[in-house]
Amino acid sequence: MAVIHRTTMNPSKAELLSGWLPTQPWYLGGDRAPTPARAGGFRLDDPEGRVGIEFMVVTDTSGDREATYLVPVTYRGAPLDGADQALIGTSEHGVLGRRWVYDGAHDPVLVAQLLALMTGEADPQDQNESDTPDTSVTGRFTGPGQGPLTSLISVTTSAQGTDVLISTGPAAGSARLTIRVNRVLQPLPDGLPARDASHQGHVTAPWQLPDGTSARGLFAVADVA
């Protein structure tokens, strides 16, 4: 289980995201500098215990209309080879030292655990407490392609979100899947995730709205490529 350290990061997560969000094609604020505020999220454990995995939800209320973004990130103690374009920034952690913070859609450790969450092989963890499962996060996966990640083939980001093409399962029976990470979160009607059969897999989770109420939506979906 991941350990949550009660310490500082310099620059902070919000400061890192303030500079990074406007560079993304799905950012709705144009040239305006955002003021991201934490609105929810959860963590996943790296089986090797080396990479921190967090799915951050932040809401930006700096403009005429608020927008809520999903930013999956990984925290590493050294640079990830070949992932310079996915680097959000570096930060000094009060306990762990320098951390390289990446857009997790490009990190095979996060993608593998996201797939495992969909298939029931990984348990979501509370964003703020150590050794505490987060039962509000749900994953579902049906049909072909069940199996561990074998390769992260490509990552494509557009205004609609980030599509991660992967292969799964043993070589003899491998399948290709596309995982769509929804970057701009939208609340779903009550009960829809349980009835929705339009995707092979999905992850749903809640977040807090600026007025204090709670919303729930699709964080990611999976389909046969």
Order of alpha helices (4+ residues) and beta strands (2+ residues): beta-alpha-beta-beta-beta-beta-beta-alpha-beta-beta-beta-beta-alpha-beta-beta
